[in-house]
Each structure stands twice: as structure tokens, then as C-alpha cells.
Amino acid sequence: MSTEVPFEQLIDQTLLAIEDALDAGDVDVDSSRSGQVLTLEFEDGSKVVINGQEPMRELWVACRAGGFHFRHEGGQWIDSRGAGELFACLSRWVSAQSGSPVLLAAR
């Protein structure tokens, strides 16, 4: 019997963890979610879009810094081109776009 979490559920858990991390911090950002797409909008109108790509088994992020593809490996989302772990990357990108230091962590 497999204990692997279905990929769709893994995406949902991750997007919820991102929303929770933003709520726990003092970040001026509006978030909206539609299915497997989470959009973060900042005061200056810039956005970070995070969406699940089930067929590719990846989580994609689009932001001012560029487009990134994360794969779930060893319990973490790791960028396929070496940018690092998802929450560390989001901390940098959200900090840059919000103009305030932000530290996001998975729960």
C-alpha cells in the first residue's frame, strides 16, 4: 500500500502553506486562488503567480525575477535549474516585490 500523497493534494497543501505563511507575516500583499493557481498582488501592481502543473508534476512560479519550475524531491520543492527551495525563493521574490524583508517557511 502506497503512502504517497496524490499530486493534486500535494499542490493544494503547498498553496495553502504559502497562504498561511503570508498571513502569519506582516506582508502587504493580496492573494487570490483559483483551483491550483495562487496569485499574489503587491501594492505596486506587480504579481507573483504560483500554479500547479499536474501533467508535468511541477509547481511553476512567475515573478519579476523570471519563470521557475519546481519539482517535489525529498519532501521539498526544488527548482529544476538550481535556484533553490521554493519557500526560500519565495522569501527573496516577495521581499523584492513588496519592498520589505519577508521570511516564508513551510509549516
Biopython code that builds the backbone (N, CA, C, O; Angstrom):
import numpy as np
from Bio.PDB.StructureBuilder import StructureBuilder

atoms = [
    (1, "MET", "N", (0.841, -1.182, 0.000)),
    (1, "MET", "CA", (0.000, 0.000, 0.000)),
    (1, "MET", "C", (0.888, 1.248, 0.000)),
    (1, "MET", "O", (1.779, 1.374, 0.839)),
    (2, "SER", "N", (0.650, 2.151, -0.921)),
    (2, "SER", "CA", (1.456, 3.358, -1.056)),
    (2, "SER", "C", (1.001, 4.421, -0.064)),
    (2, "SER", "O", (-0.194, 4.596, 0.174)),
    (3, "THR", "N", (1.974, 5.130, 0.513)),
    (3, "THR", "CA", (1.657, 6.241, 1.413)),
    (3, "THR", "C", (1.904, 7.578, 0.718)),
    (3, "THR", "O", (1.829, 8.631, 1.352)),
    (4, "GLU", "N", (2.198, 7.540, -0.583)),
    (4, "GLU", "CA", (2.453, 8.761, -1.338)),
    (4, "GLU", "C", (1.176, 9.590, -1.432)),
    (4, "GLU", "O", (0.100, 9.072, -1.733)),
    (5, "VAL", "N", (1.318, 10.879, -1.172)),
    (5, "VAL", "CA", (0.196, 11.803, -1.264)),
    (5, "VAL", "C", (-0.086, 12.059, -2.744)),
    (5, "VAL", "O", (0.843, 12.316, -3.509)),
    (6, "PRO", "N", (-1.363, 11.993, -3.161)),
    (6, "PRO", "CA", (-1.682, 12.309, -4.556)),
    (6, "PRO", "C", (-1.159, 13.702, -4.919)),
    (6, "PRO", "O", (-1.209, 14.621, -4.102)),
    (7, "PHE", "N", (-0.659, 13.852, -6.144)),
    (7, "PHE", "CA", (-0.010, 15.096, -6.549)),
    (7, "PHE", "C", (-0.933, 16.302, -6.406)),
    (7, "PHE", "O", (-0.494, 17.362, -5.958)),
    (8, "GLU", "N", (-2.190, 16.160, -6.775)),
    (8, "GLU", "CA", (-3.143, 17.272, -6.650)),
    (8, "GLU", "C", (-3.250, 17.731, -5.196)),
    (8, "GLU", "O", (-3.308, 18.929, -4.923)),
    (9, "GLN", "N", (-3.274, 16.785, -4.274)),
    (9, "GLN", "CA", (-3.345, 17.110, -2.850)),
    (9, "GLN", "C", (-2.051, 17.794, -2.390)),
    (9, "GLN", "O", (-2.094, 18.710, -1.568)),
    (10, "LEU", "N", (-0.923, 17.359, -2.906)),
    (10, "LEU", "CA", (0.362, 17.964, -2.575)),
    (10, "LEU", "C", (0.401, 19.427, -3.018)),
    (10, "LEU", "O", (0.886, 20.288, -2.285)),
    (11, "ILE", "N", (-0.106, 19.703, -4.206)),
    (11, "ILE", "CA", (-0.188, 21.085, -4.698)),
    (11, "ILE", "C", (-1.083, 21.911, -3.780)),
    (11, "ILE", "O", (-0.710, 23.010, -3.370)),
    (12, "ASP", "N", (-2.268, 21.382, -3.455)),
    (12, "ASP", "CA", (-3.201, 22.107, -2.585)),
    (12, "ASP", "C", (-2.572, 22.415, -1.231)),
    (12, "ASP", "O", (-2.704, 23.530, -0.726)),
    (13, "GLN", "N", (-1.888, 21.438, -0.641)),
    (13, "GLN", "CA", (-1.228, 21.639, 0.655)),
    (13, "GLN", "C", (-0.156, 22.721, 0.560)),
    (13, "GLN", "O", (-0.010, 23.543, 1.465)),
    (14, "THR", "N", (0.581, 22.715, -0.530)),
    (14, "THR", "CA", (1.657, 23.694, -0.709)),
    (14, "THR", "C", (1.103, 25.100, -0.878)),
    (14, "THR", "O", (1.602, 26.039, -0.258)),
    (15, "LEU", "N", (0.079, 25.257, -1.708)),
    (15, "LEU", "CA", (-0.514, 26.580, -1.900)),
    (15, "LEU", "C", (-1.116, 27.099, -0.601)),
    (15, "LEU", "O", (-1.009, 28.289, -0.304)),
    (16, "LEU", "N", (-1.743, 26.231, 0.172)),
    (16, "LEU", "CA", (-2.286, 26.623, 1.472)),
    (16, "LEU", "C", (-1.165, 27.036, 2.424)),
    (16, "LEU", "O", (-1.312, 28.005, 3.168)),
    (17, "ALA", "N", (-0.055, 26.315, 2.408)),
    (17, "ALA", "CA", (1.088, 26.651, 3.263)),
    (17, "ALA", "C", (1.659, 28.022, 2.892)),
    (17, "ALA", "O", (2.073, 28.779, 3.770)),
    (18, "ILE", "N", (1.683, 28.341, 1.604)),
    (18, "ILE", "CA", (2.153, 29.663, 1.167)),
    (18, "ILE", "C", (1.207, 30.743, 1.673)),
    (18, "ILE", "O", (1.653, 31.766, 2.194)),
    (19, "GLU", "N", (-0.103, 30.521, 1.523)),
    (19, "GLU", "CA", (-1.090, 31.491, 2.014)),
    (19, "GLU", "C", (-0.960, 31.680, 3.520)),
    (19, "GLU", "O", (-0.994, 32.808, 4.011)),
    (20, "ASP", "N", (-0.810, 30.576, 4.257)),
    (20, "ASP", "CA", (-0.664, 30.649, 5.714)),
    (20, "ASP", "C", (0.598, 31.412, 6.106)),
    (20, "ASP", "O", (0.576, 32.216, 7.039)),
    (21, "ALA", "N", (1.699, 31.160, 5.395)),
    (21, "ALA", "CA", (2.959, 31.844, 5.695)),
    (21, "ALA", "C", (2.837, 33.344, 5.448)),
    (21, "ALA", "O", (3.369, 34.145, 6.217)),
    (22, "LEU", "N", (2.147, 33.725, 4.389)),
    (22, "LEU", "CA", (1.936, 35.146, 4.116)),
    (22, "LEU", "C", (1.048, 35.781, 5.175)),
    (22, "LEU", "O", (1.307, 36.900, 5.619)),
    (23, "ASP", "N", (-0.007, 35.064, 5.583)),
    (23, "ASP", "CA", (-0.910, 35.577, 6.618)),
    (23, "ASP", "C", (-0.190, 35.762, 7.948)),
    (23, "ASP", "O", (-0.483, 36.698, 8.692)),
    (24, "ALA", "N", (0.754, 34.867, 8.249)),
    (24, "ALA", "CA", (1.481, 34.925, 9.519)),
    (24, "ALA", "C", (2.487, 36.072, 9.542)),
    (24, "ALA", "O", (2.874, 36.540, 10.613)),
    (25, "GLY", "N", (2.905, 36.520, 8.372)),
    (25, "GLY", "CA", (3.878, 37.609, 8.290)),
    (25, "GLY", "C", (3.179, 38.943, 8.176)),
    (25, "GLY", "O", (1.955, 39.020, 8.077)),
    (26, "ASP", "N", (3.974, 39.985, 8.191)),
    (26, "ASP", "CA", (3.436, 41.339, 8.071)),
    (26, "ASP", "C", (3.720, 41.839, 6.657)),
    (26, "ASP", "O", (4.514, 42.758, 6.453)),
    (27, "VAL", "N", (3.050, 41.210, 5.685)),
    (27, "VAL", "CA", (3.306, 41.500, 4.279)),
    (27, "VAL", "C", (2.071, 42.155, 3.671)),
    (27, "VAL", "O", (0.954, 41.661, 3.820)),
    (28, "ASP", "N", (2.288, 43.273, 2.983)),
    (28, "ASP", "CA", (1.181, 43.947, 2.313)),
    (28, "ASP", "C", (1.016, 43.334, 0.926)),
    (28, "ASP", "O", (1.569, 43.823, -0.059)),
    (29, "VAL", "N", (0.243, 42.257, 0.876)),
    (29, "VAL", "CA", (0.027, 41.541, -0.379)),
    (29, "VAL", "C", (-1.392, 40.992, -0.392)),
    (29, "VAL", "O", (-1.887, 40.489, 0.617)),
    (30, "ASP", "N", (-2.032, 41.095, -1.537)),
    (30, "ASP", "CA", (-3.350, 40.489, -1.710)),
    (30, "ASP", "C", (-3.146, 39.155, -2.403)),
    (30, "ASP", "O", (-2.380, 39.053, -3.362)),
    (31, "SER", "N", (-3.833, 38.137, -1.914)),
    (31, "SER", "CA", (-3.725, 36.834, -2.564)),
    (31, "SER", "C", (-5.102, 36.370, -3.005)),
    (31, "SER", "O", (-6.108, 36.618, -2.339)),
    (32, "SER", "N", (-5.120, 35.694, -4.140)),
    (32, "SER", "CA", (-6.364, 35.102, -4.618)),
    (32, "SER", "C", (-6.025, 33.746, -5.206)),
    (32, "SER", "O", (-4.955, 33.538, -5.778)),
    (33, "ARG", "N", (-6.962, 32.840, -5.048)),
    (33, "ARG", "CA", (-6.720, 31.479, -5.502)),
    (33, "ARG", "C", (-7.878, 31.003, -6.360)),
    (33, "ARG", "O", (-9.047, 31.220, -6.042)),
    (34, "SER", "N", (-7.521, 30.349, -7.452)),
    (34, "SER", "CA", (-8.496, 29.716, -8.326)),
    (34, "SER", "C", (-7.937, 28.352, -8.693)),
    (34, "SER", "O", (-7.006, 28.246, -9.492)),
    (35, "GLY", "N", (-8.511, 27.308, -8.105)),
    (35, "GLY", "CA", (-8.012, 25.954, -8.349)),
    (35, "GLY", "C", (-6.573, 25.815, -7.902)),
    (35, "GLY", "O", (-6.255, 26.037, -6.734)),
    (36, "GLN", "N", (-5.705, 25.449, -8.825)),
    (36, "GLN", "CA", (-4.296, 25.253, -8.496)),
    (36, "GLN", "C", (-3.439, 26.465, -8.862)),
    (36, "GLN", "O", (-2.239, 26.331, -9.105)),
    (37, "VAL", "N", (-4.055, 27.641, -8.902)),
    (37, "VAL", "CA", (-3.327, 28.873, -9.207)),
    (37, "VAL", "C", (-3.487, 29.850, -8.043)),
    (37, "VAL", "O", (-4.603, 30.198, -7.656)),
    (38, "LEU", "N", (-2.354, 30.283, -7.495)),
    (38, "LEU", "CA", (-2.331, 31.280, -6.426)),
    (38, "LEU", "C", (-1.656, 32.524, -6.982)),
    (38, "LEU", "O", (-0.516, 32.468, -7.444)),
    (39, "THR", "N", (-2.369, 33.652, -6.936)),
    (39, "THR", "CA", (-1.826, 34.917, -7.427)),
    (39, "THR", "C", (-1.616, 35.853, -6.250)),
    (39, "THR", "O", (-2.525, 36.088, -5.454)),
    (40, "LEU", "N", (-0.407, 36.384, -6.151)),
    (40, "LEU", "CA", (-0.068, 37.371, -5.131)),
    (40, "LEU", "C", (0.085, 38.711, -5.833)),
    (40, "LEU", "O", (0.857, 38.831, -6.784)),
    (41, "GLU", "N", (-0.651, 39.723, -5.369)),
    (41, "GLU", "CA", (-0.553, 41.045, -5.978)),
    (41, "GLU", "C", (-0.071, 42.043, -4.938)),
    (41, "GLU", "O", (-0.578, 42.096, -3.817)),
    (42, "PHE", "N", (0.918, 42.830, -5.335)),
    (42, "PHE", "CA", (1.563, 43.765, -4.430)),
    (42, "PHE", "C", (1.058, 45.177, -4.660)),
    (42, "PHE", "O", (0.412, 45.468, -5.667)),
    (43, "GLU", "N", (1.366, 46.057, -3.701)),
    (43, "GLU", "CA", (0.889, 47.433, -3.727)),
    (43, "GLU", "C", (1.237, 48.146, -5.038)),
    (43, "GLU", "O", (0.469, 48.984, -5.512)),
    (44, "ASP", "N", (2.393, 47.815, -5.620)),
    (44, "ASP", "CA", (2.827, 48.471, -6.861)),
    (44, "ASP", "C", (2.208, 47.852, -8.116)),
    (44, "ASP", "O", (2.533, 48.253, -9.234)),
    (45, "GLY", "N", (1.313, 46.869, -7.929)),
    (45, "GLY", "CA", (0.647, 46.224, -9.053)),
    (45, "GLY", "C", (1.374, 45.009, -9.602)),
    (45, "GLY", "O", (0.841, 44.304, -10.460)),
    (46, "SER", "N", (2.589, 44.756, -9.117)),
    (46, "SER", "CA", (3.320, 43.575, -9.587)),
    (46, "SER", "C", (2.703, 42.315, -8.993)),
    (46, "SER", "O", (1.983, 42.365, -7.996)),
    (47, "LYS", "N", (3.001, 41.188, -9.628)),
    (47, "LYS", "CA", (2.392, 39.923, -9.202)),
    (47, "LYS", "C", (3.422, 38.809, -9.136)),
    (47, "LYS", "O", (4.460, 38.849, -9.796)),
    (48, "VAL", "N", (3.104, 37.820, -8.323)),
    (48, "VAL", "CA", (3.771, 36.522, -8.319)),
    (48, "VAL", "C", (2.654, 35.513, -8.541)),
    (48, "VAL", "O", (1.661, 35.511, -7.814)),
    (49, "VAL", "N", (2.813, 34.661, -9.538)),
    (49, "VAL", "CA", (1.798, 33.651, -9.838)),
    (49, "VAL", "C", (2.421, 32.280, -9.627)),
    (49, "VAL", "O", (3.471, 31.965, -10.188)),
    (50, "ILE", "N", (1.756, 31.468, -8.807)),
    (50, "ILE", "CA", (2.227, 30.123, -8.477)),
    (50, "ILE", "C", (1.146, 29.159, -8.932)),
    (50, "ILE", "O", (-0.007, 29.271, -8.515)),
    (51, "ASN", "N", (1.513, 28.211, -9.786)),
    (51, "ASN", "CA", (0.475, 27.275, -10.225)),
    (51, "ASN", "C", (1.000, 25.861, -10.375)),
    (51, "ASN", "O", (2.143, 25.627, -10.767)),
    (52, "GLY", "N", (0.121, 24.930, -10.049)),
    (52, "GLY", "CA", (0.442, 23.519, -10.167)),
    (52, "GLY", "C", (0.315, 23.058, -11.603)),
    (52, "GLY", "O", (-0.622, 23.430, -12.310)),
    (53, "GLN", "N", (1.257, 22.251, -12.022)),
    (53, "GLN", "CA", (1.253, 21.667, -13.361)),
    (53, "GLN", "C", (1.240, 20.151, -13.196)),
    (53, "GLN", "O", (2.279, 19.492, -13.245)),
    (54, "GLU", "N", (0.029, 19.615, -12.999)),
    (54, "GLU", "CA", (-0.099, 18.175, -12.744)),
    (54, "GLU", "C", (0.531, 17.300, -13.815)),
    (54, "GLU", "O", (1.244, 16.357, -13.472)),
    (55, "PRO", "N", (0.299, 17.570, -15.108)),
    (55, "PRO", "CA", (0.889, 16.683, -16.122)),
    (55, "PRO", "C", (2.420, 16.633, -16.048)),
    (55, "PRO", "O", (3.027, 15.601, -16.336)),
    (56, "MET", "N", (3.036, 17.749, -15.662)),
    (56, "MET", "CA", (4.496, 17.823, -15.557)),
    (56, "MET", "C", (4.992, 17.439, -14.156)),
    (56, "MET", "O", (6.190, 17.261, -13.939)),
    (57, "ARG", "N", (4.054, 17.315, -13.213)),
    (57, "ARG", "CA", (4.370, 17.053, -11.803)),
    (57, "ARG", "C", (5.308, 18.130, -11.255)),
    (57, "ARG", "O", (6.291, 17.844, -10.571)),
    (58, "GLU", "N", (4.963, 19.387, -11.584)),
    (58, "GLU", "CA", (5.769, 20.528, -11.163)),
    (58, "GLU", "C", (4.883, 21.634, -10.614)),
    (58, "GLU", "O", (3.670, 21.656, -10.820)),
    (59, "LEU", "N", (5.529, 22.545, -9.912)),
    (59, "LEU", "CA", (4.912, 23.774, -9.438)),
    (59, "LEU", "C", (5.659, 24.897, -10.148)),
    (59, "LEU", "O", (6.884, 24.981, -10.049)),
    (60, "TRP", "N", (4.943, 25.755, -10.857)),
    (60, "TRP", "CA", (5.580, 26.822, -11.621)),
    (60, "TRP", "C", (5.362, 28.150, -10.920)),
    (60, "TRP", "O", (4.297, 28.398, -10.355)),
    (61, "VAL", "N", (6.376, 29.001, -10.962)),
    (61, "VAL", "CA", (6.302, 30.333, -10.374)),
    (61, "VAL", "C", (6.725, 31.349, -11.430)),
    (61, "VAL", "O", (7.762, 31.198, -12.074)),
    (62, "ALA", "N", (5.907, 32.385, -11.596)),
    (62, "ALA", "CA", (6.247, 33.510, -12.465)),
    (62, "ALA", "C", (6.285, 34.761, -11.599)),
    (62, "ALA", "O", (5.354, 35.036, -10.842)),
    (63, "CYS", "N", (7.375, 35.518, -11.719)),
    (63, "CYS", "CA", (7.538, 36.740, -10.935)),
    (63, "CYS", "C", (8.485, 37.669, -11.684)),
    (63, "CYS", "O", (8.935, 37.339, -12.782)),
    (64, "ARG", "N", (8.789, 38.823, -11.104)),
    (64, "ARG", "CA", (9.703, 39.761, -11.762)),
    (64, "ARG", "C", (11.058, 39.124, -12.064)),
    (64, "ARG", "O", (11.699, 39.466, -13.057)),
    (65, "ALA", "N", (11.491, 38.202, -11.212)),
    (65, "ALA", "CA", (12.806, 37.566, -11.384)),
    (65, "ALA", "C", (12.825, 36.576, -12.546)),
    (65, "ALA", "O", (13.898, 36.181, -13.001)),
    (66, "GLY", "N", (11.648, 36.171, -13.032)),
    (66, "GLY", "CA", (11.582, 35.231, -14.147)),
    (66, "GLY", "C", (10.574, 34.126, -13.919)),
    (66, "GLY", "O", (9.689, 34.237, -13.070)),
    (67, "GLY", "N", (10.717, 33.062, -14.683)),
    (67, "GLY", "CA", (9.846, 31.893, -14.564)),
    (67, "GLY", "C", (10.646, 30.716, -14.029)),
    (67, "GLY", "O", (11.778, 30.482, -14.454)),
    (68, "PHE", "N", (10.056, 29.979, -13.098)),
    (68, "PHE", "CA", (10.765, 28.900, -12.415)),
    (68, "PHE", "C", (9.882, 27.666, -12.320)),
    (68, "PHE", "O", (8.665, 27.772, -12.170)),
    (69, "HIS", "N", (10.503, 26.495, -12.408)),
    (69, "HIS", "CA", (9.803, 25.212, -12.319)),
    (69, "HIS", "C", (10.370, 24.441, -11.132)),
    (69, "HIS", "O", (11.577, 24.215, -11.045)),
    (70, "PHE", "N", (9.494, 24.045, -10.228)),
    (70, "PHE", "CA", (9.902, 23.316, -9.029)),
    (70, "PHE", "C", (9.377, 21.891, -9.081)),
    (70, "PHE", "O", (8.239, 21.645, -9.483)),
    (71, "ARG", "N", (10.224, 20.956, -8.670)),
    (71, "ARG", "CA", (9.846, 19.541, -8.572)),
    (71, "ARG", "C", (9.909, 19.120, -7.113)),
    (71, "ARG", "O", (10.783, 19.559, -6.365)),
    (72, "HIS", "N", (8.978, 18.271, -6.720)),
    (72, "HIS", "CA", (8.941, 17.801, -5.334)),
    (72, "HIS", "C", (9.938, 16.661, -5.166)),
    (72, "HIS", "O", (9.775, 15.582, -5.734)),
    (73, "GLU", "N", (10.980, 16.928, -4.368)),
    (73, "GLU", "CA", (12.052, 15.952, -4.143)),
    (73, "GLU", "C", (12.405, 15.926, -2.664)),
    (73, "GLU", "O", (12.691, 16.967, -2.072)),
    (74, "GLY", "N", (12.385, 14.749, -2.074)),
    (74, "GLY", "CA", (12.796, 14.618, -0.680)),
    (74, "GLY", "C", (12.001, 15.474, 0.284)),
    (74, "GLY", "O", (12.541, 15.957, 1.280)),
    (75, "GLY", "N", (10.718, 15.668, -0.002)),
    (75, "GLY", "CA", (9.860, 16.438, 0.895)),
    (75, "GLY", "C", (9.915, 17.941, 0.687)),
    (75, "GLY", "O", (9.297, 18.689, 1.446)),
    (76, "GLN", "N", (10.650, 18.405, -0.336)),
    (76, "GLN", "CA", (10.753, 19.837, -0.620)),
    (76, "GLN", "C", (10.516, 20.085, -2.102)),
    (76, "GLN", "O", (10.679, 19.193, -2.934)),
    (77, "TRP", "N", (10.129, 21.312, -2.409)),
    (77, "TRP", "CA", (10.016, 21.744, -3.801)),
    (77, "TRP", "C", (11.339, 22.395, -4.177)),
    (77, "TRP", "O", (11.725, 23.407, -3.593)),
    (78, "ILE", "N", (12.038, 21.811, -5.160)),
    (78, "ILE", "CA", (13.359, 22.274, -5.572)),
    (78, "ILE", "C", (13.298, 22.754, -7.023)),
    (78, "ILE", "O", (12.734, 22.079, -7.884)),
    (79, "ASP", "N", (13.886, 23.930, -7.287)),
    (79, "ASP", "CA", (13.904, 24.477, -8.640)),
    (79, "ASP", "C", (14.713, 23.582, -9.569)),
    (79, "ASP", "O", (15.796, 23.117, -9.215)),
    (80, "SER", "N", (14.183, 23.350, -10.743)),
    (80, "SER", "CA", (14.823, 22.441, -11.701)),
    (80, "SER", "C", (16.105, 23.012, -12.302)),
    (80, "SER", "O", (16.880, 22.278, -12.915)),
    (81, "ARG", "N", (16.333, 24.314, -12.131)),
    (81, "ARG", "CA", (17.543, 24.931, -12.684)),
    (81, "ARG", "C", (18.456, 25.501, -11.601)),
    (81, "ARG", "O", (19.295, 26.360, -11.876)),
    (82, "GLY", "N", (18.289, 25.022, -10.379)),
    (82, "GLY", "CA", (19.234, 25.369, -9.325)),
    (82, "GLY", "C", (18.991, 26.642, -8.541)),
    (82, "GLY", "O", (19.889, 27.089, -7.828)),
    (83, "ALA", "N", (17.808, 27.251, -8.641)),
    (83, "ALA", "CA", (17.539, 28.480, -7.882)),
    (83, "ALA", "C", (17.361, 28.205, -6.390)),
    (83, "ALA", "O", (17.516, 29.115, -5.576)),
    (84, "GLY", "N", (17.034, 26.955, -6.016)),
    (84, "GLY", "CA", (16.897, 26.618, -4.605)),
    (84, "GLY", "C", (15.527, 26.066, -4.257)),
    (84, "GLY", "O", (14.769, 25.634, -5.124)),
    (85, "GLU", "N", (15.231, 26.090, -2.966)),
    (85, "GLU", "CA", (13.989, 25.558, -2.405)),
    (85, "GLU", "C", (12.886, 26.612, -2.531)),
    (85, "GLU", "O", (13.148, 27.810, -2.430)),
    (86, "LEU", "N", (11.664, 26.159, -2.751)),
    (86, "LEU", "CA", (10.529, 27.043, -3.034)),
    (86, "LEU", "C", (10.348, 28.157, -2.010)),
    (86, "LEU", "O", (10.281, 29.325, -2.393)),
    (87, "PHE", "N", (10.266, 27.836, -0.726)),
    (87, "PHE", "CA", (9.968, 28.862, 0.274)),
    (87, "PHE", "C", (11.115, 29.862, 0.418)),
    (87, "PHE", "O", (10.873, 31.043, 0.667)),
    (88, "ALA", "N", (12.354, 29.406, 0.266)),
    (88, "ALA", "CA", (13.499, 30.323, 0.292)),
    (88, "ALA", "C", (13.436, 31.272, -0.905)),
    (88, "ALA", "O", (13.669, 32.473, -0.771)),
    (89, "CYS", "N", (13.120, 30.721, -2.069)),
    (89, "CYS", "CA", (12.987, 31.548, -3.276)),
    (89, "CYS", "C", (11.842, 32.545, -3.132)),
    (89, "CYS", "O", (12.001, 33.728, -3.435)),
    (90, "LEU", "N", (10.690, 32.068, -2.670)),
    (90, "LEU", "CA", (9.548, 32.967, -2.492)),
    (90, "LEU", "C", (9.869, 34.077, -1.500)),
    (90, "LEU", "O", (9.430, 35.213, -1.681)),
    (91, "SER", "N", (10.627, 33.763, -0.457)),
    (91, "SER", "CA", (11.029, 34.793, 0.510)),
    (91, "SER", "C", (11.795, 35.909, -0.197)),
    (91, "SER", "O", (11.532, 37.088, 0.038)),
    (92, "ARG", "N", (12.737, 35.545, -1.057)),
    (92, "ARG", "CA", (13.520, 36.551, -1.802)),
    (92, "ARG", "C", (12.632, 37.353, -2.743)),
    (92, "ARG", "O", (12.693, 38.582, -2.776)),
    (93, "TRP", "N", (11.803, 36.642, -3.512)),
    (93, "TRP", "CA", (10.995, 37.317, -4.527)),
    (93, "TRP", "C", (9.911, 38.193, -3.915)),
    (93, "TRP", "O", (9.674, 39.304, -4.390)),
    (94, "VAL", "N", (9.249, 37.708, -2.867)),
    (94, "VAL", "CA", (8.212, 38.507, -2.200)),
    (94, "VAL", "C", (8.857, 39.712, -1.520)),
    (94, "VAL", "O", (8.292, 40.806, -1.543)),
    (95, "SER", "N", (10.029, 39.530, -0.917)),
    (95, "SER", "CA", (10.751, 40.659, -0.309)),
    (95, "SER", "C", (11.052, 41.722, -1.360)),
    (95, "SER", "O", (10.831, 42.911, -1.131)),
    (96, "ALA", "N", (11.553, 41.292, -2.500)),
    (96, "ALA", "CA", (11.910, 42.230, -3.570)),
    (96, "ALA", "C", (10.685, 42.977, -4.088)),
    (96, "ALA", "O", (10.743, 44.185, -4.317)),
    (97, "GLN", "N", (9.592, 42.270, -4.271)),
    (97, "GLN", "CA", (8.407, 42.899, -4.850)),
    (97, "GLN", "C", (7.587, 43.687, -3.843)),
    (97, "GLN", "O", (6.862, 44.605, -4.228)),
    (98, "SER", "N", (7.685, 43.350, -2.560)),
    (98, "SER", "CA", (6.927, 44.090, -1.547)),
    (98, "SER", "C", (7.725, 45.266, -0.999)),
    (98, "SER", "O", (7.156, 46.203, -0.439)),
    (99, "GLY", "N", (9.056, 45.213, -1.164)),
    (99, "GLY", "CA", (9.901, 46.273, -0.623)),
    (99, "GLY", "C", (10.182, 46.117, 0.856)),
    (99, "GLY", "O", (10.759, 47.013, 1.473)),
    (100, "SER", "N", (9.782, 44.988, 1.441)),
    (100, "SER", "CA", (10.009, 44.714, 2.864)),
    (100, "SER", "C", (10.600, 43.324, 3.006)),
    (100, "SER", "O", (10.259, 42.423, 2.240)),
    (101, "PRO", "N", (11.493, 43.139, 3.990)),
    (101, "PRO", "CA", (12.054, 41.798, 4.187)),
    (101, "PRO", "C", (10.971, 40.813, 4.622)),
    (101, "PRO", "O", (10.190, 41.092, 5.531)),
    (102, "VAL", "N", (10.936, 39.673, 3.968)),
    (102, "VAL", "CA", (9.926, 38.653, 4.250)),
    (102, "VAL", "C", (10.628, 37.309, 4.363)),
    (102, "VAL", "O", (11.482, 36.975, 3.542)),
    (103, "LEU", "N", (10.266, 36.544, 5.378)),
    (103, "LEU", "CA", (10.787, 35.192, 5.528)),
    (103, "LEU", "C", (9.599, 34.247, 5.561)),
    (103, "LEU", "O", (8.827, 34.238, 6.520)),
    (104, "LEU", "N", (9.457, 33.458, 4.515)),
    (104, "LEU", "CA", (8.367, 32.486, 4.433)),
    (104, "LEU", "C", (8.927, 31.102, 4.712)),
    (104, "LEU", "O", (10.010, 30.755, 4.241)),
    (105, "ALA", "N", (8.196, 30.322, 5.472)),
    (105, "ALA", "CA", (8.629, 28.960, 5.785)),
    (105, "ALA", "C", (7.447, 28.017, 5.660)),
    (105, "ALA", "O", (6.311, 28.373, 5.973)),
    (106, "ALA", "N", (7.734, 26.808, 5.197)),
    (106, "ALA", "CA", (6.694, 25.780, 5.122)),
    (106, "ALA", "C", (6.305, 25.391, 6.529)),
    (106, "ALA", "O", (7.135, 25.393, 7.437)),
    (107, "ARG", "N", (5.044, 25.060, 6.707)),
    (107, "ARG", "CA", (4.607, 24.654, 8.049)),
    (107, "ARG", "C", (4.845, 23.189, 8.255)),
    (107, "ARG", "O", (4.543, 22.659, 9.324)),
]
sb = StructureBuilder()
sb.init_structure("model")
sb.init_model(0)
sb.init_chain("A")
sb.init_seg("    ")
for serial, (resi, resn, name, xyz) in enumerate(atoms, 1):
    if name == "N":
        sb.init_residue(resn, " ", resi, " ")
    sb.init_atom(name, np.array(xyz, "f"), 0.0, 1.0, " ", f" {name:<3s}", serial, name[0])
structure = sb.get_structure()
